[in-house]
Structures are given as structure tokens and as C-alpha cells.
């Protein structure tokens, strides 16, 4: 008979041996106007930069408004095109989130994104007398998918930048899973998906303090098998007559958002949803964003200004992911 001590030793030996065969691999690059970073563990180096760049290029050819020949650019030009499988997924999810948020996340804000100077041409047309609701068809009721085509009028155009990067993270994650990699962290422009547990250490992810003055962390999260997306008013903006104009457009007012919310961080199973919800929260503003997170049981954090104080709001469940929190106390 084999003694219990020998069995325990054998189990420990096999566990340690298996652990030692796994190595850490990482790669990084530039895509979609930002950077990406991937870290993973496996017995061999299965993922190369060329494959990742190729996958991200496929996404750009589908839904980047900066690529003139992309599917989304062709749609916005009024061409009759069949939707590719990738953009179909993103548009359908966008319409769902639009309805969930009562229209505060809306991909038909594309004309307004261009109007305020955040589109591909970066031209700022700040003649506010031209900003009339009748000139723009805005709303998720203005679009639908039928027979693999986007049904809309010629005056409607779409912008997928508020959700496409989250989808990109999920798309790369699917590729890693197909290659047999299950312990990884993918980050594209601050949108993140973690799978596995980083060799039992947990993936520790820092969330930026929402300021352009430094790169400190508001808090550090320990994540396993979940995605993270952050949207904020502190990155993409400009000043016009001493007024700060940020890139998040309120579909109801047609103006860039102007509220006390500095950033919204969402934790969700897939990164595409997290990205869309984070964008929606910035348009909703503090109180409506709080209500939205609570009513939909979405785990998230809002950082906002109240008087001279910076307040951190955590929805139910968020604090369980905290590894460290050097910022202000949660409210």
C-alpha cells in the first residue's frame, strides 16, 4: 500500500512541477491610436506580435472611422454595404445598451462628435447657432439591423469609439482562449480583461487618478476572470474661451457633458459591455449614474467633485476587488 504521506508528497511534487513548466510571456505594441499590452502564462510562447497586430487591423477595417475604407466609414458615406460579423456584434450590443441607459449611450452621436472636433478631421465647428436638434437625427430608434445591413436614413451616421476598444479586448481574449491560453491580462488603451489568477497571485490593476497632472493610481484592484473599463473627462478634451470641452457627448442636450463626474470605472464579465457602461455613466452624471449601477447590479466606481472634495463612490461589490486604495475614502 502507498502511505498517505507519499500520496501527499506526490501531489505536491506534481503541482510544483506543473507550476514550474509555466512561464510568463508579454508583448506590446501600438494600435487604434493607443498602446496595447498582453501578459500571459503558458508552457510555451504561443502568441506573437504579428498575430495580435493582424487581429487589431481586422477590427480597424471593420469599425474605425479613421480608416476611410472601413465598414463604418462606408456606412457613414451612404454606401450600401453588408455588415461584417464583427461590426454586427458591436452595433447590436450598442443598441441594447442605448435602450438600457434611456438613450444616454448612443452611437448615432457621430455628427456631434465631428461637430465638436473629436472626429477624424479634428475640425471644431463652434458656431452654436447651427446646433439645432432638427439638423441631426440622434437616437437608437433611428437604426436597426435587417438582412445583414444597417437600416438608417442618409442623415444618420454612427460612431463606435465608445465601445469598440472594449470589443477589441474581448476579440483578442477569444483568440488567446482558442490558442489554449487561459491565464492572461489584455490591456488596450486602458480597457482590460483578466483571465485566470496570474499564477495564484491575482492580476493587480491600477486605476488612474482622474487628473492630467500626474499618473498616480486612485486605487489598485485585484482581478480574476473579469473585465475593467474606465471612461473619464480628464484625457480627451480642449478649451474654448476658457471652457473645458470633453469628448463625451450628451445625446439629449447635443453638447459635451458638463458635470462633476471625473471618471467611471466598470467591472463586468465582458469588456465591450464594461466599455459601453462606463461611457454611459459619464453622460448620465453622478446621481443618475449611481442609480443606473444600483438598479442594474453593475459593479463600478465613480470619482467626482463635490465642493472642494474629490469623492469616490463604490457600487455594491466593488470594494471586494480593492487591493489598495491610496485615494480618498469611499462614500
C-alpha positions as a Markdown table, in Angstrom:
| # | Residue | x | y | z |
|---|---|---|---|---|
| 1 | Unk | 0.0 | 0.0 | 0.0 |
| 2 | Unk | 1.0 | 3.6 | -0.6 |
| 3 | Unk | 1.2 | 5.6 | 2.5 |
| 4 | Unk | -0.8 | 8.9 | 2.9 |
| 5 | Unk | 2.4 | 10.9 | 3.3 |
| 6 | Unk | 3.7 | 9.5 | 0.0 |
| 7 | Unk | 0.4 | 10.4 | -1.8 |
| 8 | Unk | 0.6 | 14.0 | -0.4 |
| 9 | Unk | 4.2 | 14.3 | -1.5 |
| 10 | Unk | 3.3 | 13.0 | -4.9 |
| 11 | Unk | 0.5 | 15.6 | -5.3 |
| 12 | Unk | 2.7 | 18.4 | -4.1 |
| 13 | Unk | 5.5 | 17.3 | -6.4 |
| 14 | Unk | 3.2 | 17.2 | -9.4 |
| 15 | Unk | 1.7 | 20.5 | -8.6 |
| 16 | Unk | 5.0 | 22.2 | -8.2 |
| 17 | Unk | 6.3 | 20.6 | -11.4 |
| 18 | Unk | 3.3 | 21.8 | -13.4 |
| 19 | Unk | 3.7 | 25.3 | -11.9 |
| 20 | Unk | 7.3 | 25.4 | -12.9 |
| 21 | Unk | 6.6 | 24.5 | -16.5 |
| 22 | Unk | 4.5 | 27.6 | -16.9 |
| 23 | Unk | 6.4 | 30.7 | -17.9 |
| 24 | Unk | 5.4 | 34.4 | -18.2 |
| 25 | Unk | 5.3 | 35.9 | -21.6 |
| 26 | Unk | 4.5 | 39.5 | -22.6 |
| 27 | Unk | 4.1 | 41.6 | -25.7 |
| 28 | Unk | 3.1 | 45.1 | -26.5 |
| 29 | Unk | 2.5 | 47.4 | -29.4 |
| 30 | Unk | 0.7 | 50.3 | -30.9 |
| 31 | Unk | -2.8 | 50.1 | -32.4 |
| 32 | Unk | -6.1 | 52.0 | -32.6 |
| 33 | Unk | -4.4 | 55.3 | -31.8 |
| 34 | Unk | -3.1 | 53.9 | -28.5 |
| 35 | Unk | -1.0 | 51.2 | -27.0 |
| 36 | Unk | -1.7 | 47.6 | -26.0 |
| 37 | Unk | -0.1 | 45.2 | -23.5 |
| 38 | Unk | -0.6 | 41.5 | -23.1 |
| 39 | Unk | 0.8 | 39.2 | -20.4 |
| 40 | Unk | 0.1 | 35.5 | -20.2 |
| 41 | Unk | 1.4 | 32.3 | -18.7 |
| 42 | Unk | 1.9 | 29.1 | -20.6 |
| 43 | Unk | 4.3 | 26.2 | -21.2 |
| 44 | Unk | 5.4 | 27.8 | -24.5 |
| 45 | Unk | 5.3 | 31.1 | -26.3 |
| 46 | Unk | 2.2 | 30.7 | -28.4 |
| 47 | Unk | 1.3 | 34.3 | -29.1 |
| 48 | Unk | 3.3 | 36.6 | -31.3 |
| 49 | Unk | 3.0 | 40.3 | -32.0 |
| 50 | Unk | 2.3 | 39.8 | -35.7 |
| 51 | Unk | -0.9 | 37.8 | -34.9 |
| 52 | Unk | -2.1 | 40.4 | -32.5 |
| 53 | Unk | -1.4 | 43.3 | -34.9 |
| 54 | Unk | -3.3 | 41.4 | -37.6 |
| 55 | Unk | -6.4 | 40.9 | -35.4 |
| 56 | Unk | -6.5 | 44.5 | -34.4 |
| 57 | Unk | -6.1 | 45.6 | -38.1 |
| 58 | Unk | -9.2 | 43.5 | -38.9 |
| 59 | Unk | -11.1 | 45.4 | -36.3 |
| 60 | Unk | -9.9 | 48.7 | -37.7 |
| 61 | Unk | -11.0 | 47.7 | -41.2 |
| 62 | Unk | -14.4 | 47.0 | -39.7 |
| 63 | Unk | -15.2 | 49.8 | -37.3 |
| 64 | Unk | -12.6 | 52.6 | -37.3 |
| 65 | Unk | -13.8 | 55.9 | -38.5 |
| 66 | Unk | -10.2 | 56.9 | -39.1 |
| 67 | Unk | -9.9 | 54.2 | -41.9 |
| 68 | Unk | -11.7 | 55.6 | -45.0 |
| 69 | Unk | -12.3 | 52.2 | -46.4 |
| 70 | Unk | -13.6 | 50.6 | -43.2 |
| 71 | Unk | -17.1 | 49.2 | -42.9 |
| 72 | Unk | -18.3 | 52.0 | -40.6 |
| 73 | Unk | -16.8 | 54.7 | -42.9 |
| 74 | Unk | -18.6 | 53.2 | -45.9 |
| 75 | Unk | -21.9 | 53.1 | -43.9 |
| 76 | Unk | -21.4 | 56.8 | -42.9 |
| 77 | Unk | -20.7 | 57.6 | -46.6 |
| 78 | Unk | -24.1 | 56.3 | -47.5 |
| 79 | Unk | -22.8 | 53.2 | -49.3 |
| 80 | Unk | -24.9 | 50.0 | -49.4 |
| 81 | Unk | -22.6 | 47.6 | -47.6 |
| 82 | Unk | -23.1 | 44.2 | -45.9 |
| 83 | Unk | -22.2 | 44.3 | -42.3 |
| 84 | Unk | -19.2 | 42.1 | -41.4 |
| 85 | Unk | -19.6 | 39.8 | -38.4 |
| 86 | Unk | -17.6 | 42.0 | -36.0 |
| 87 | Unk | -19.4 | 45.3 | -36.5 |
| 88 | Unk | -22.8 | 43.4 | -36.3 |
| 89 | Unk | -22.0 | 42.3 | -32.8 |
| 90 | Unk | -20.9 | 45.8 | -31.7 |
| 91 | Unk | -23.9 | 47.6 | -33.2 |
| 92 | Unk | -26.3 | 45.1 | -31.7 |
| 93 | Unk | -24.7 | 45.5 | -28.2 |
| 94 | Unk | -24.7 | 49.3 | -28.7 |
| 95 | Unk | -28.4 | 49.3 | -29.4 |
| 96 | Unk | -29.1 | 47.2 | -26.3 |
| 97 | Unk | -27.0 | 49.5 | -24.1 |
| 98 | Unk | -28.7 | 52.5 | -25.6 |
| 99 | Unk | -32.1 | 51.2 | -24.6 |
| 100 | Unk | -30.8 | 50.2 | -21.1 |
| 101 | Unk | -29.5 | 53.7 | -20.5 |
| 102 | Unk | -32.5 | 55.5 | -21.9 |
| 103 | Unk | -30.5 | 56.8 | -24.8 |
| 104 | Unk | -27.5 | 58.1 | -22.9 |
| 105 | Unk | -25.2 | 55.7 | -24.7 |
| 106 | Unk | -25.9 | 56.3 | -28.4 |
| 107 | Unk | -23.6 | 55.5 | -31.3 |
| 108 | Unk | -25.7 | 57.9 | -33.6 |
| 109 | Unk | -23.9 | 60.9 | -31.9 |
| 110 | Unk | -21.3 | 60.7 | -34.7 |
| 111 | Unk | -22.3 | 64.0 | -36.3 |
| 112 | Unk | -22.0 | 65.7 | -32.9 |
| 113 | Unk | -18.6 | 64.0 | -32.3 |
| 114 | Unk | -17.4 | 65.6 | -35.6 |
| 115 | Unk | -19.2 | 68.9 | -34.8 |
| 116 | Unk | -17.3 | 69.3 | -31.5 |
| 117 | Unk | -14.0 | 68.5 | -33.1 |
| 118 | Unk | -13.4 | 64.9 | -31.8 |
| 119 | Unk | -13.8 | 63.2 | -35.2 |
| 120 | Unk | -11.1 | 62.1 | -37.6 |
| 121 | Unk | -10.8 | 65.6 | -39.2 |
| 122 | Unk | -10.5 | 67.3 | -35.8 |
| 123 | Unk | -12.3 | 70.4 | -37.2 |
| 124 | Unk | -14.1 | 72.3 | -34.5 |
| 125 | Unk | -17.2 | 74.0 | -35.8 |
| 126 | Unk | -18.2 | 76.1 | -32.8 |
| 127 | Unk | -20.9 | 78.2 | -34.4 |
| 128 | Unk | -23.6 | 77.2 | -31.8 |
| 129 | Unk | -26.3 | 78.8 | -33.9 |
| 130 | Unk | -26.1 | 75.8 | -36.2 |
| 131 | Unk | -26.6 | 73.3 | -33.3 |
| 132 | Unk | -30.3 | 72.6 | -33.8 |
| 133 | Unk | -31.8 | 69.2 | -33.0 |
| 134 | Unk | -33.7 | 69.2 | -36.3 |
| 135 | Unk | -30.4 | 69.1 | -38.2 |
| 136 | Unk | -29.3 | 65.8 | -36.5 |
| 137 | Unk | -31.1 | 62.5 | -36.3 |
| 138 | Unk | -29.9 | 61.2 | -33.0 |
| 139 | Unk | -31.3 | 58.1 | -31.2 |
| 140 | Unk | -31.1 | 54.3 | -31.2 |
| 141 | Unk | -34.6 | 54.2 | -32.7 |
| 142 | Unk | -33.0 | 55.6 | -35.9 |
| 143 | Unk | -31.1 | 52.5 | -36.6 |
| 144 | Unk | -31.7 | 48.7 | -36.9 |
| 145 | Unk | -30.1 | 45.7 | -38.5 |
| 146 | Unk | -32.1 | 43.8 | -41.1 |
| 147 | Unk | -30.7 | 41.2 | -43.6 |
| 148 | Unk | -27.1 | 41.9 | -42.6 |
| 149 | Unk | -27.5 | 45.6 | -43.3 |
| 150 | Unk | -27.8 | 48.7 | -41.1 |
| 151 | Unk | -31.1 | 50.3 | -41.8 |
| 152 | Unk | -30.9 | 54.1 | -41.4 |
| 153 | Unk | -31.6 | 57.4 | -43.2 |
| 154 | Unk | -28.7 | 59.1 | -45.0 |
| 155 | Unk | -28.6 | 61.8 | -42.3 |
| 156 | Unk | -27.7 | 59.3 | -39.7 |
| 157 | Unk | -24.1 | 58.2 | -39.0 |
| 158 | Unk | -22.6 | 56.2 | -36.3 |
| 159 | Unk | -19.5 | 56.4 | -34.1 |
| 160 | Unk | -18.3 | 53.2 | -32.3 |
| 161 | Unk | -15.4 | 54.7 | -30.4 |
| 162 | Unk | -17.2 | 54.4 | -27.1 |
| 163 | Unk | -17.4 | 50.6 | -27.2 |
| 164 | Unk | -15.1 | 49.3 | -30.0 |
| 165 | Unk | -12.0 | 49.2 | -27.8 |
| 166 | Unk | -13.7 | 47.1 | -25.2 |
| 167 | Unk | -14.8 | 44.7 | -28.0 |
| 168 | Unk | -11.2 | 44.6 | -29.2 |
| 169 | Unk | -10.1 | 43.4 | -25.8 |
| 170 | Unk | -12.7 | 40.6 | -25.9 |
| 171 | Unk | -11.7 | 39.7 | -29.5 |
| 172 | Unk | -8.1 | 39.2 | -28.5 |
| 173 | Unk | -9.2 | 37.3 | -25.5 |
| 174 | Unk | -11.2 | 34.9 | -27.7 |
| 175 | Unk | -8.0 | 34.4 | -29.8 |
| 176 | Unk | -6.0 | 33.5 | -26.7 |
| 177 | Unk | -8.6 | 31.0 | -25.5 |
| 178 | Unk | -8.5 | 29.3 | -28.9 |
| 179 | Unk | -4.8 | 29.0 | -28.6 |
| 180 | Unk | -5.1 | 27.3 | -25.3 |
| 181 | Unk | -4.1 | 30.3 | -23.1 |
| 182 | Unk | -6.4 | 30.9 | -20.1 |
| 183 | Unk | -4.2 | 32.8 | -17.6 |
| 184 | Unk | -3.7 | 36.3 | -19.1 |
| 185 | Unk | -4.2 | 40.0 | -18.9 |
| 186 | Unk | -5.0 | 42.1 | -22.0 |
| 187 | Unk | -5.0 | 45.9 | -22.0 |
| 188 | Unk | -5.8 | 48.2 | -24.9 |
| 189 | Unk | -5.9 | 51.9 | -24.2 |
| 190 | Unk | -6.8 | 51.3 | -20.6 |
| 191 | Unk | -9.6 | 48.8 | -21.2 |
| 192 | Unk | -8.7 | 45.5 | -19.6 |
| 193 | Unk | -9.7 | 41.9 | -19.4 |
| 194 | Unk | -8.2 | 39.4 | -16.9 |
| 195 | Unk | -8.5 | 35.7 | -17.1 |
| 196 | Unk | -7.2 | 33.2 | -14.6 |
| 197 | Unk | -5.4 | 34.3 | -11.5 |
| 198 | Unk | -1.9 | 35.3 | -12.5 |
| 199 | Unk | -0.4 | 32.1 | -11.2 |
| 200 | Unk | -2.4 | 32.4 | -8.0 |
| 201 | Unk | -1.2 | 36.0 | -7.4 |
| 202 | Unk | -4.2 | 37.7 | -8.9 |
| 203 | Unk | -4.0 | 40.4 | -11.6 |
| 204 | Unk | -3.3 | 43.7 | -9.8 |
| 205 | Unk | -4.6 | 46.6 | -11.9 |
| 206 | Unk | -4.2 | 50.3 | -11.1 |
| 207 | Unk | -7.0 | 52.7 | -11.9 |
| 208 | Unk | -5.6 | 56.2 | -12.7 |
| 209 | Unk | -6.4 | 59.2 | -10.6 |
| 210 | Unk | -8.6 | 61.3 | -12.9 |
| 211 | Unk | -6.2 | 64.2 | -13.4 |
| 212 | Unk | -3.9 | 65.2 | -16.2 |
| 213 | Unk | -1.3 | 66.4 | -13.7 |
| 214 | Unk | 0.2 | 63.0 | -12.7 |
| 215 | Unk | -0.1 | 59.3 | -13.3 |
| 216 | Unk | -0.8 | 58.1 | -9.8 |
| 217 | Unk | -3.4 | 55.5 | -9.0 |
| 218 | Unk | -6.8 | 56.2 | -7.4 |
| 219 | Unk | -6.7 | 52.6 | -6.2 |
| 220 | Unk | -5.4 | 49.2 | -7.2 |
| 221 | Unk | -7.7 | 46.3 | -7.9 |
| 222 | Unk | -7.1 | 42.6 | -7.7 |
| 223 | Unk | -8.9 | 41.0 | -10.6 |
| 224 | Unk | -9.6 | 37.4 | -11.6 |
| 225 | Unk | -11.7 | 36.5 | -14.6 |
| 226 | Unk | -13.3 | 39.9 | -15.1 |
| 227 | Unk | -13.0 | 42.9 | -17.4 |
| 228 | Unk | -12.5 | 46.6 | -16.5 |
| 229 | Unk | -13.2 | 49.7 | -18.4 |
| 230 | Unk | -12.7 | 53.4 | -17.4 |
| 231 | Unk | -14.1 | 56.5 | -19.0 |
| 232 | Unk | -13.2 | 60.0 | -17.9 |
| 233 | Unk | -13.3 | 63.7 | -18.7 |
| 234 | Unk | -9.6 | 64.1 | -18.0 |
| 235 | Unk | -8.0 | 62.7 | -21.1 |
| 236 | Unk | -9.5 | 63.8 | -24.4 |
| 237 | Unk | -10.5 | 67.5 | -24.2 |
| 238 | Unk | -9.7 | 71.0 | -25.2 |
| 239 | Unk | -10.5 | 74.5 | -24.1 |
| 240 | Unk | -12.7 | 77.0 | -26.0 |
| 241 | Unk | -12.9 | 80.5 | -24.4 |
| 242 | Unk | -11.7 | 79.1 | -21.1 |
| 243 | Unk | -14.5 | 76.4 | -21.2 |
| 244 | Unk | -13.4 | 72.8 | -21.0 |
| 245 | Unk | -14.8 | 70.8 | -23.9 |
| 246 | Unk | -14.5 | 67.0 | -23.3 |
| 247 | Unk | -15.1 | 64.2 | -25.7 |
| 248 | Unk | -18.2 | 62.6 | -24.1 |
| 249 | Unk | -21.3 | 63.9 | -25.9 |
| 250 | Unk | -24.7 | 64.0 | -24.1 |
| 251 | Unk | -27.2 | 62.7 | -26.8 |
| 252 | Unk | -30.1 | 64.6 | -25.1 |
| 253 | Unk | -28.5 | 68.1 | -25.0 |
| 254 | Unk | -26.2 | 67.6 | -28.1 |
| 255 | Unk | -23.4 | 69.2 | -26.0 |
| 256 | Unk | -20.3 | 67.7 | -24.4 |
| 257 | Unk | -21.1 | 66.6 | -20.9 |
| 258 | Unk | -20.6 | 69.1 | -18.2 |
| 259 | Unk | -21.0 | 67.7 | -14.8 |
| 260 | Unk | -19.0 | 66.9 | -11.6 |
| 261 | Unk | -18.2 | 63.3 | -12.7 |
| 262 | Unk | -14.5 | 62.9 | -13.4 |
| 263 | Unk | -14.3 | 59.2 | -14.2 |
| 264 | Unk | -16.4 | 56.0 | -14.2 |
| 265 | Unk | -14.8 | 52.5 | -13.8 |
| 266 | Unk | -16.9 | 49.4 | -14.5 |
| 267 | Unk | -16.2 | 45.8 | -13.7 |
| 268 | Unk | -18.1 | 43.3 | -15.9 |
| 269 | Unk | -17.7 | 39.9 | -17.5 |
| 270 | Unk | -17.0 | 41.2 | -21.0 |
| 271 | Unk | -15.0 | 44.3 | -21.8 |
| 272 | Unk | -17.4 | 45.5 | -24.5 |
| 273 | Unk | -20.2 | 45.9 | -22.0 |
| 274 | Unk | -17.9 | 47.4 | -19.4 |
| 275 | Unk | -16.7 | 50.0 | -22.0 |
| 276 | Unk | -20.3 | 51.0 | -23.1 |
| 277 | Unk | -21.5 | 51.2 | -19.5 |
| 278 | Unk | -18.5 | 53.4 | -18.5 |
| 279 | Unk | -19.2 | 55.8 | -21.4 |
| 280 | Unk | -22.9 | 55.9 | -20.5 |
| 281 | Unk | -22.1 | 56.8 | -16.9 |
| 282 | Unk | -20.1 | 59.8 | -17.9 |
| 283 | Unk | -23.1 | 61.1 | -19.9 |
| 284 | Unk | -25.6 | 60.3 | -17.2 |
| 285 | Unk | -23.8 | 62.3 | -14.5 |
| 286 | Unk | -23.2 | 61.4 | -10.8 |
| 287 | Unk | -26.7 | 60.8 | -9.4 |
| 288 | Unk | -28.2 | 59.1 | -12.5 |
| 289 | Unk | -25.0 | 57.0 | -12.9 |
| 290 | Unk | -25.4 | 55.9 | -9.3 |
| 291 | Unk | -29.0 | 54.9 | -9.8 |
| 292 | Unk | -28.1 | 53.1 | -13.0 |
| 293 | Unk | -25.4 | 51.0 | -11.4 |
| 294 | Unk | -27.6 | 50.1 | -8.4 |
| 295 | Unk | -30.7 | 49.2 | -10.4 |
| 296 | Unk | -28.8 | 47.0 | -12.8 |
| 297 | Unk | -26.5 | 45.4 | -10.2 |
| 298 | Unk | -23.4 | 46.7 | -12.1 |
| 299 | Unk | -20.1 | 46.8 | -10.2 |
| 300 | Unk | -18.4 | 50.1 | -10.6 |
| 301 | Unk | -16.8 | 53.2 | -9.1 |
| 302 | Unk | -17.5 | 56.9 | -9.8 |
| 303 | Unk | -15.0 | 59.6 | -8.9 |
| 304 | Unk | -16.5 | 63.1 | -8.8 |
| 305 | Unk | -16.0 | 66.5 | -7.3 |
| 306 | Unk | -18.2 | 67.8 | -4.5 |
| 307 | Unk | -17.3 | 71.3 | -3.4 |
| 308 | Unk | -13.5 | 71.2 | -2.8 |
| 309 | Unk | -13.5 | 67.4 | -2.2 |
| 310 | Unk | -12.9 | 64.5 | -4.5 |
| 311 | Unk | -15.4 | 61.7 | -3.7 |
| 312 | Unk | -15.0 | 58.0 | -4.6 |
| 313 | Unk | -18.3 | 56.2 | -4.9 |
| 314 | Unk | -18.4 | 52.4 | -4.9 |
| 315 | Unk | -21.4 | 50.4 | -6.0 |
| 316 | Unk | -22.2 | 47.2 | -4.3 |
| 317 | Unk | -19.4 | 44.6 | -4.6 |
| 318 | Unk | -16.7 | 47.0 | -5.8 |
| 319 | Unk | -14.8 | 47.2 | -2.5 |
| 320 | Unk | -14.3 | 43.4 | -2.7 |
| 321 | Unk | -11.9 | 43.9 | -5.5 |
| 322 | Unk | -9.8 | 46.5 | -3.8 |
| 323 | Unk | -6.1 | 45.5 | -3.3 |
| 324 | Unk | -5.1 | 49.0 | -2.1 |
| 325 | Unk | -6.8 | 52.4 | -2.1 |
| 326 | Unk | -4.5 | 55.4 | -1.6 |
| 327 | Unk | -7.2 | 57.8 | -2.7 |
| 328 | Unk | -10.0 | 59.4 | -0.6 |
| 329 | Unk | -12.3 | 57.2 | 1.5 |
| 330 | Unk | -15.2 | 55.7 | -0.4 |
| 331 | Unk | -18.6 | 57.3 | 0.1 |
